[in-house]
């Protein structure tokens, strides 16, 4: 019985050791196996005529991604074991199915519309019958009634004129009071607009003074000794990354110029700082008079994730950076 339990424990231990070994192997390959890149660019004349190709490979070329720019078009091709992965085929199959369905629906709609038009044409139009009515002849009784009605209408017109003259006076007064009320309302509106403009001016002055105070606080914070120390720490980490990320081999030539001699000289100094010391095959040709940008460049290099992880851990666990971040958050809340 004990031998069986020991055998089971032994098998479980072997399985756990194998799993741990696989996890460590995957972790080490991710951290230390380099991500290799190759950049090839060429420009002569206009930007549309320039070409650029970038390829990134990992795991001894098993996984590879290629991107290019040619004649104003961008291409992107991922590869696994040297075989291209085309996402366009699946999308084209779906679009064909959708187009067939749309065509079938359109044909059905056309057929239904035709049948409706035919049915409407077959319906008979209703015939309207005109009814003729005889014209009534005038009688003598109606003539006397009309004379009486005309006399009563003249009397009513005289009475209405008198009533209209009596009612015109209060209407004129009412109109006068309405004009006065409208003038008063316009004056009130102008007064309210002036008051709102004063309040808005006061608010803008307060916001300007507040923004000046906040800007002064940010400038004082950036000019402090702690911010200078943090700037130096981040600068060291950045240069550490550039040493390990920058290409180890560069070929070709670059003819460049910004039209300003001072700006061209500063850019040349930055290039010599960033580029590696063994960059003898790259020919830099600065032009201090004209504005030019042309050349051919081939760059090879690699990136290890362990360097990125190391710099990230150093930045995350740095005490001065934590203090700086806390103070910056307090300054934003204030």
Sine and cosine of phi, psi and omega as CSV:
sin_phi,cos_phi,sin_psi,cos_psi,sin_omega,cos_omega
0.00,0.00,-0.67,0.74,0.00,-1.00
-0.92,0.39,-0.61,0.79,0.00,-1.00
-0.89,0.45,-0.60,0.80,0.01,-1.00
-0.91,0.41,-0.70,0.72,0.01,-1.00
-0.89,0.46,-0.66,0.75,0.01,-1.00
-0.91,0.42,-0.60,0.80,0.02,-1.00
-0.91,0.41,-0.65,0.76,0.03,-1.00
-0.90,0.44,-0.70,0.72,0.02,-1.00
-0.89,0.46,-0.60,0.80,0.02,-1.00
-0.90,0.43,-0.68,0.73,0.01,-1.00
-0.90,0.43,-0.67,0.74,0.01,-1.00
-0.90,0.45,-0.66,0.75,0.02,-1.00
-0.90,0.43,-0.64,0.77,0.03,-1.00
-0.90,0.44,-0.68,0.73,0.02,-1.00
-0.89,0.46,-0.68,0.73,0.04,-1.00
-0.90,0.44,-0.65,0.76,0.02,-1.00
-0.90,0.44,-0.64,0.77,0.03,-1.00
-0.90,0.43,-0.68,0.73,0.01,-1.00
-0.89,0.45,-0.68,0.73,0.04,-1.00
-0.89,0.45,-0.64,0.77,0.04,-1.00
-0.89,0.45,-0.66,0.75,0.04,-1.00
-0.90,0.43,-0.66,0.75,0.02,-1.00
-0.90,0.44,-0.69,0.73,0.03,-1.00
-0.91,0.42,-0.63,0.78,0.02,-1.00
-0.89,0.45,-0.69,0.72,0.02,-1.00
-0.90,0.44,-0.67,0.74,-0.01,-1.00
-0.90,0.43,-0.67,0.74,0.01,-1.00
-0.92,0.39,-0.63,0.78,0.03,-1.00
-0.91,0.42,-0.62,0.78,0.02,-1.00
-0.93,0.38,-0.64,0.77,-0.08,-1.00
-0.98,0.21,-0.68,0.73,-0.19,-0.98
-0.95,-0.30,-0.29,0.96,0.04,-1.00
-0.97,0.24,0.84,-0.54,-0.14,-0.99
-0.96,0.30,0.49,-0.87,0.11,-0.99
-0.99,-0.15,0.97,-0.26,-0.13,-0.99
-1.00,0.00,0.63,-0.78,0.02,-1.00
-0.75,-0.67,0.45,-0.89,0.01,-1.00
-0.65,-0.76,0.84,-0.54,-0.05,-1.00
-0.86,-0.51,0.79,-0.62,0.02,-1.00
-0.74,-0.68,0.86,-0.51,-0.04,-1.00
-0.70,-0.71,0.54,-0.84,-0.02,-1.00
-0.53,-0.85,0.77,-0.64,-0.01,-1.00
-0.62,-0.79,0.80,-0.60,0.08,-1.00
-0.62,-0.79,0.93,-0.36,0.01,-1.00
1.00,0.04,-0.80,-0.59,-0.09,-1.00
-0.97,0.26,0.33,-0.94,-0.01,-1.00
-0.95,0.32,-0.52,0.85,-0.01,-1.00
-0.92,0.40,-0.49,0.87,-0.01,-1.00
-1.00,0.10,-0.10,0.99,-0.01,-1.00
-0.98,0.21,0.38,-0.93,0.01,-1.00
-0.76,-0.65,0.51,-0.86,0.02,-1.00
-0.48,-0.88,0.67,-0.74,0.01,-1.00
-0.71,-0.70,0.73,-0.68,0.02,-1.00
-0.77,-0.64,0.78,-0.63,0.06,-1.00
-0.76,-0.65,0.71,-0.71,0.00,-1.00
-0.81,-0.59,0.81,-0.59,-0.02,-1.00
-0.79,-0.61,0.48,-0.88,0.00,-1.00
-0.54,-0.84,0.44,-0.90,0.03,-1.00
0.89,0.46,0.82,0.57,0.05,-1.00
0.84,0.54,0.56,0.83,0.05,-1.00
0.99,0.13,0.10,0.99,0.03,-1.00
-0.92,0.39,-0.69,0.72,0.07,-1.00
-0.96,-0.26,0.79,-0.61,-0.04,-1.00
-0.56,-0.83,0.59,-0.81,0.05,-1.00
-0.75,-0.66,0.77,-0.64,0.02,-1.00
-0.87,-0.50,0.69,-0.72,0.06,-1.00
-0.71,-0.70,0.60,-0.80,-0.04,-1.00
-0.55,-0.83,0.35,-0.94,0.05,-1.00
-0.72,-0.69,0.86,-0.50,-0.03,-1.00
-0.49,-0.87,0.78,-0.63,0.02,-1.00
0.82,0.57,0.63,0.77,0.03,-1.00
0.97,0.23,0.19,0.98,0.00,-1.00
-0.86,-0.50,0.59,-0.81,-0.03,-1.00
-0.95,-0.31,0.72,-0.69,0.03,-1.00
-0.86,-0.51,0.53,-0.85,-0.02,-1.00
-0.61,-0.80,0.87,-0.49,-0.09,-1.00
-0.73,-0.69,0.94,-0.34,0.16,-0.99
-1.00,0.06,0.52,-0.86,-0.04,-1.00
-0.70,-0.71,0.57,-0.82,0.13,-0.99
-0.75,-0.66,0.85,-0.53,-0.06,-1.00
0.83,0.56,0.57,0.82,0.03,-1.00
0.98,0.19,0.03,1.00,0.00,-1.00
-0.98,-0.22,0.69,-0.72,-0.01,-1.00
-0.97,0.23,0.58,-0.81,0.09,-1.00
-0.96,-0.27,0.94,-0.34,-0.04,-1.00
-0.99,-0.17,0.93,-0.37,0.09,-1.00
-0.99,0.12,-0.20,0.98,-0.08,-1.00
-0.96,0.29,-0.49,0.87,-0.04,-1.00
-0.89,0.45,-0.72,0.70,0.00,-1.00
-0.89,0.46,-0.68,0.74,-0.02,-1.00
-0.90,0.43,-0.62,0.79,0.00,-1.00
-0.92,0.39,-0.62,0.79,0.04,-1.00
-0.88,0.48,-0.68,0.74,0.03,-1.00
-0.91,0.42,-0.67,0.74,-0.02,-1.00
-0.90,0.43,-0.59,0.81,0.04,-1.00
-0.90,0.44,-0.68,0.73,0.03,-1.00
-0.87,0.49,-0.70,0.71,-0.01,-1.00
-0.90,0.43,-0.61,0.79,0.00,-1.00
-0.92,0.40,-0.65,0.76,0.05,-1.00
-0.88,0.47,-0.69,0.72,0.02,-1.00
-0.88,0.47,-0.65,0.76,-0.01,-1.00
-0.90,0.43,-0.65,0.76,0.02,-1.00
-0.89,0.45,-0.69,0.73,0.03,-1.00
-0.88,0.48,-0.67,0.74,0.01,-1.00
-0.90,0.43,-0.61,0.79,0.01,-1.00
-0.91,0.41,-0.67,0.74,0.02,-1.00
-0.90,0.45,-0.64,0.76,0.02,-1.00
-0.90,0.44,-0.68,0.74,0.00,-1.00
-0.90,0.44,-0.63,0.77,0.03,-1.00
-0.90,0.45,-0.67,0.74,0.00,-1.00
-0.89,0.45,-0.69,0.73,0.01,-1.00
-0.90,0.44,-0.63,0.78,0.03,-1.00
-0.90,0.43,-0.64,0.77,0.02,-1.00
-0.89,0.46,-0.71,0.71,0.00,-1.00
-0.89,0.47,-0.63,0.78,0.02,-1.00
-0.91,0.42,-0.65,0.76,0.00,-1.00
-0.90,0.43,-0.65,0.76,0.00,-1.00
-0.91,0.42,-0.68,0.73,0.00,-1.00
-0.90,0.44,-0.60,0.80,0.02,-1.00
-0.93,0.36,-0.57,0.82,0.02,-1.00
-0.93,0.37,-0.55,0.84,-0.04,-1.00
-0.96,0.27,-0.31,0.95,-0.04,-1.00
-0.93,0.36,0.72,-0.69,0.00,-1.00
-0.96,0.27,0.56,-0.83,0.00,-1.00
-1.00,0.09,0.67,-0.74,-0.01,-1.00
-0.95,0.30,0.63,-0.78,-0.01,-1.00
-0.99,-0.13,0.80,-0.60,-0.02,-1.00
-1.00,-0.02,0.77,-0.63,0.02,-1.00
-0.99,-0.15,0.81,-0.58,0.01,-1.00
-1.00,0.04,0.79,-0.62,0.02,-1.00
-0.98,-0.18,0.83,-0.56,0.00,-1.00
-0.99,-0.11,0.77,-0.63,0.00,-1.00
-0.94,-0.35,0.62,-0.79,0.02,-1.00
-0.96,0.27,0.59,-0.81,0.01,-1.00
-0.98,0.19,0.81,-0.59,-0.01,-1.00
-0.96,0.29,0.62,-0.79,0.01,-1.00
-1.00,-0.02,0.67,-0.74,0.01,-1.00
-0.91,0.41,0.56,-0.83,-0.01,-1.00
-0.90,-0.44,0.35,-0.94,0.00,-1.00
-0.92,0.40,-0.50,0.87,0.01,-1.00
-0.90,0.44,-0.66,0.75,-0.02,-1.00
-0.91,0.41,-0.53,0.85,0.00,-1.00
-0.92,0.39,-0.67,0.74,0.02,-1.00
-0.91,0.42,-0.65,0.76,0.04,-1.00
-0.88,0.48,-0.60,0.80,-0.01,-1.00
-0.93,0.37,-0.61,0.79,0.04,-1.00
-0.89,0.46,-0.69,0.73,0.04,-1.00
-0.89,0.46,-0.65,0.76,-0.02,-1.00
-0.91,0.41,-0.59,0.81,0.00,-1.00
-0.92,0.38,-0.64,0.77,0.05,-1.00
-0.89,0.45,-0.69,0.72,0.01,-1.00
-0.90,0.43,-0.56,0.83,0.00,-1.00
-0.93,0.38,-0.63,0.77,0.03,-1.00
-0.90,0.43,-0.65,0.76,0.04,-1.00
-0.90,0.44,-0.68,0.73,0.02,-1.00
-0.90,0.44,-0.59,0.81,0.01,-1.00
-0.91,0.42,-0.64,0.77,0.03,-1.00
-0.91,0.42,-0.66,0.75,0.02,-1.00
-0.90,0.44,-0.67,0.75,-0.02,-1.00
-0.91,0.40,-0.55,0.83,0.05,-1.00
-0.91,0.42,-0.67,0.74,0.04,-1.00
-0.89,0.46,-0.69,0.73,0.02,-1.00
-0.90,0.43,-0.60,0.80,0.00,-1.00
-0.91,0.41,-0.62,0.78,0.04,-1.00
-0.90,0.43,-0.62,0.78,0.02,-1.00
-0.92,0.38,-0.59,0.80,-0.04,-1.00
-0.99,0.15,-0.22,0.97,-0.04,-1.00
-0.94,0.35,-0.56,0.83,-0.04,-1.00
-0.89,0.45,-0.77,0.64,0.04,-1.00
-0.91,0.41,-0.49,0.87,0.04,-1.00
-0.92,0.40,-0.64,0.77,0.05,-1.00
-0.90,0.45,-0.66,0.75,0.05,-1.00
-0.89,0.46,-0.67,0.74,0.00,-1.00
-0.88,0.47,-0.65,0.76,0.04,-1.00
-0.90,0.43,-0.66,0.75,0.01,-1.00
-0.87,0.48,-0.71,0.70,0.01,-1.00
-0.91,0.41,-0.56,0.83,0.06,-1.00
-0.90,0.43,-0.64,0.76,0.03,-1.00
-0.89,0.45,-0.69,0.73,0.02,-1.00
-0.88,0.47,-0.65,0.76,0.00,-1.00
-0.91,0.42,-0.64,0.77,0.03,-1.00
-0.90,0.43,-0.66,0.75,0.03,-1.00
-0.88,0.47,-0.67,0.74,0.01,-1.00
-0.89,0.45,-0.65,0.76,0.03,-1.00
-0.91,0.43,-0.64,0.77,0.03,-1.00
-0.90,0.44,-0.67,0.75,0.05,-1.00
-0.89,0.46,-0.63,0.78,0.02,-1.00
-0.91,0.42,-0.66,0.75,0.03,-1.00
-0.90,0.44,-0.69,0.73,0.02,-1.00
-0.89,0.46,-0.65,0.76,0.02,-1.00
-0.89,0.46,-0.69,0.72,0.02,-1.00
-0.90,0.44,-0.62,0.79,0.04,-1.00
-0.90,0.43,-0.64,0.77,0.03,-1.00
-0.90,0.44,-0.66,0.75,0.02,-1.00
-0.91,0.42,-0.67,0.74,0.03,-1.00
-0.91,0.41,-0.60,0.80,0.04,-1.00
-0.91,0.42,-0.63,0.78,0.05,-1.00
-0.89,0.45,-0.69,0.72,0.01,-1.00
-0.90,0.44,-0.67,0.74,0.04,-1.00
-0.90,0.44,-0.63,0.78,0.05,-1.00
-0.89,0.45,-0.66,0.75,0.05,-1.00
-0.89,0.46,-0.66,0.75,0.01,-1.00
-0.90,0.44,-0.68,0.73,0.01,-1.00
-0.90,0.44,-0.63,0.77,0.04,-1.00
-0.90,0.43,-0.66,0.75,0.03,-1.00
-0.90,0.44,-0.68,0.73,0.00,-1.00
-0.91,0.42,-0.61,0.79,0.02,-1.00
-0.90,0.43,-0.70,0.71,0.02,-1.00
-0.90,0.43,-0.63,0.78,0.03,-1.00
-0.92,0.40,-0.66,0.75,0.03,-1.00
-0.91,0.42,-0.58,0.81,0.07,-1.00
-0.89,0.45,-0.67,0.74,0.01,-1.00
-0.90,0.43,-0.69,0.72,0.01,-1.00
-0.91,0.41,-0.64,0.77,0.05,-1.00
-0.89,0.46,-0.65,0.76,0.04,-1.00
-0.90,0.44,-0.65,0.76,0.02,-1.00
-0.91,0.42,-0.67,0.75,0.04,-1.00
-0.90,0.44,-0.65,0.76,0.01,-1.00
-0.91,0.41,-0.65,0.76,0.06,-1.00
-0.90,0.44,-0.61,0.79,0.02,-1.00
-0.92,0.40,-0.65,0.76,0.00,-1.00
-0.95,0.31,-0.46,0.89,0.01,-1.00
-1.00,0.05,0.00,1.00,-0.03,-1.00
-0.95,0.31,0.24,-0.97,-0.01,-1.00
-0.92,0.38,-0.57,0.82,0.00,-1.00
-0.90,0.43,-0.65,0.76,0.01,-1.00
-0.91,0.40,-0.57,0.82,0.06,-1.00
-0.91,0.41,-0.66,0.75,0.04,-1.00
-0.90,0.44,-0.66,0.75,0.02,-1.00
-0.90,0.43,-0.65,0.76,0.04,-1.00
-0.87,0.49,-0.66,0.75,0.02,-1.00
-0.92,0.39,-0.61,0.79,0.02,-1.00
-0.90,0.43,-0.73,0.68,0.00,-1.00
-0.91,0.42,-0.57,0.82,0.04,-1.00
-0.90,0.44,-0.67,0.74,0.03,-1.00
-0.90,0.44,-0.66,0.75,0.02,-1.00
-0.91,0.41,-0.63,0.78,0.00,-1.00
-0.90,0.43,-0.70,0.71,0.02,-1.00
-0.92,0.39,-0.53,0.85,0.08,-1.00
-0.89,0.45,-0.68,0.73,0.03,-1.00
-0.92,0.40,-0.66,0.75,0.00,-1.00
-0.90,0.44,-0.57,0.82,0.03,-1.00
-0.89,0.46,-0.57,0.82,-0.06,-1.00
-1.00,-0.08,-0.28,0.96,-0.05,-1.00
-0.99,-0.15,-0.54,0.84,-0.10,-0.99
-0.88,0.48,0.46,-0.89,-0.04,-1.00
-0.91,0.41,0.63,-0.78,0.01,-1.00
-1.00,0.01,-0.15,0.99,0.01,-1.00
-0.56,-0.83,0.80,-0.60,0.01,-1.00
-0.71,-0.71,0.72,-0.69,0.04,-1.00
-0.80,-0.60,0.40,-0.92,0.11,-0.99
0.89,-0.47,-0.35,-0.94,0.01,-1.00
-0.55,-0.84,0.43,-0.90,0.02,-1.00
-0.69,-0.72,0.84,-0.54,0.06,-1.00
-0.93,-0.36,0.93,-0.36,-0.13,-0.99
-0.67,-0.74,0.39,-0.92,0.05,-1.00
-0.12,-0.99,0.60,-0.80,-0.06,-1.00
-0.95,-0.31,0.05,1.00,-0.05,-1.00
0.99,0.12,-0.23,0.97,0.03,-1.00
-0.89,-0.46,0.87,-0.48,-0.05,-1.00
-0.88,0.48,-0.61,0.80,-0.02,-1.00
-0.91,0.41,-0.72,0.70,0.00,-1.00
-0.91,0.41,-0.62,0.78,0.04,-1.00
-0.90,0.43,-0.65,0.76,0.04,-1.00
-0.91,0.42,-0.65,0.76,0.04,-1.00
-0.90,0.44,-0.68,0.74,0.02,-1.00
-0.90,0.43,-0.61,0.79,0.04,-1.00
-0.90,0.44,-0.67,0.75,0.05,-1.00
-0.89,0.46,-0.64,0.77,0.04,-1.00
-0.91,0.42,-0.64,0.77,0.02,-1.00
-0.88,0.47,-0.67,0.74,0.00,-1.00
-0.94,0.35,-0.42,0.91,0.08,-1.00
-0.97,0.26,-0.65,0.76,-0.07,-1.00
-0.98,0.21,-0.66,0.75,-0.09,-1.00
-0.94,0.34,0.51,-0.86,0.01,-1.00
-0.93,0.36,0.31,-0.95,-0.04,-1.00
-0.95,0.32,-0.46,0.89,-0.02,-1.00
-1.00,0.04,0.53,0.85,-0.04,-1.00
-0.99,-0.13,0.88,0.48,-0.06,-1.00
-0.99,0.11,-0.39,0.92,-0.05,-1.00
-1.00,0.09,-0.05,1.00,0.05,-1.00
-0.99,-0.16,0.81,-0.59,-0.04,-1.00
-0.96,-0.28,0.92,-0.39,0.04,-1.00
-1.00,-0.07,0.81,-0.58,-0.02,-1.00
-0.83,-0.56,1.00,0.09,0.03,-1.00
-0.96,0.27,0.65,-0.76,0.04,-1.00
-0.92,-0.39,0.92,-0.38,-0.09,-1.00
-1.00,0.02,0.09,1.00,-0.03,-1.00
-0.89,-0.45,-0.76,0.65,-0.08,-1.00
-0.98,-0.22,0.25,-0.97,0.07,-1.00
-0.99,-0.12,0.96,-0.27,-0.13,-0.99
-0.70,-0.71,0.54,-0.84,0.12,-0.99
-0.44,-0.90,0.97,-0.23,0.03,-1.00
-0.39,-0.92,0.33,-0.94,0.03,-1.00
0.45,-0.90,-0.04,-1.00,0.04,-1.00
-0.70,-0.72,0.77,-0.64,-0.09,-1.00
-0.69,-0.73,0.68,-0.73,0.14,-0.99
-0.78,-0.63,0.87,-0.49,-0.06,-1.00
-0.82,-0.57,0.70,-0.71,0.03,-1.00
-0.81,-0.59,0.67,-0.74,0.01,-1.00
-0.21,-0.98,-0.01,-1.00,0.01,-1.00
-0.54,-0.84,0.38,-0.92,0.00,-1.00
-0.76,-0.65,0.77,-0.64,0.10,-0.99
-0.97,-0.25,0.72,-0.69,-0.04,-1.00
-0.93,0.36,-0.38,0.93,0.00,-1.00
-0.89,0.47,-0.59,0.81,0.04,-1.00
-0.92,0.39,-0.65,0.76,0.06,-1.00
-0.90,0.43,-0.68,0.73,0.01,-1.00
-0.91,0.42,-0.62,0.79,-0.01,-1.00
-0.91,0.40,-0.71,0.70,0.02,-1.00
-0.91,0.41,-0.62,0.79,0.05,-1.00
-0.89,0.45,-0.66,0.75,0.03,-1.00
-0.91,0.41,-0.65,0.76,0.02,-1.00
-0.89,0.45,-0.67,0.75,0.01,-1.00
-0.93,0.37,-0.62,0.79,-0.05,-1.00
-0.94,0.35,-0.62,0.79,-0.07,-1.00
-0.99,-0.11,0.12,0.99,0.02,-1.00
-0.97,0.25,0.78,-0.62,-0.07,-1.00
-0.94,0.33,-0.65,0.76,-0.01,-1.00
-0.90,0.43,-0.61,0.79,0.04,-1.00
-0.92,0.39,-0.59,0.80,0.05,-1.00
-0.91,0.42,-0.69,0.72,0.03,-1.00
-0.90,0.44,-0.67,0.74,0.00,-1.00
-0.89,0.46,-0.67,0.74,0.00,-1.00
-0.92,0.40,-0.63,0.77,0.03,-1.00
-0.90,0.43,-0.69,0.73,0.02,-1.00
-0.91,0.41,-0.61,0.80,0.04,-1.00
-0.91,0.43,-0.64,0.77,0.05,-1.00
-0.91,0.42,-0.64,0.77,0.06,-1.00
-0.89,0.45,-0.64,0.77,0.00,-1.00
-0.91,0.42,-0.59,0.80,0.04,-1.00
-0.93,0.36,-0.62,0.78,0.00,-1.00
-0.94,0.35,-0.51,0.86,-0.06,-1.00
-0.93,0.36,0.00,0.00,0.00,0.00
